[in-house]
Amino acid sequence: MILPFLPYLIELVLFLIGIYFIALGVWEHKLGTNKKHLITFFLIGALFIAISQSFLELWELYKLLYSQAN
């Protein structure tokens, strides 16, 4: 049996990774050395935040489909 808090923990970790990459983008913007890294860090951070927000919906859909298959 999967621990009941595991999906929430995964969502939190994904969200924190997204915040970390956005912070790296802000730091790169402050240094102003490489604009390509700035855009890359911001996009990766936004992607991780978007994935973290949709993760629980996908998890519930998986559980629903898995329970109907059995």
HUPE-V148987 format. One line per field, one symbol per residue. phi: phi as a letter, one per 20 degrees, with the letter a starting at -180 (. if undefined). psi: psi as a letter, one per 40 degrees, with the letter a starting at -180 (. if undefined). Layout:
phi=???
psi=???
This chain:
phi=.fgfeffffffffffffffffffffffffffmebfffgfffffffffffffffefffffffffffffffe
psi=hhhdeddddddddddddddddddddddddddfdhdddddddddddddddddddeddddddddddddddd.
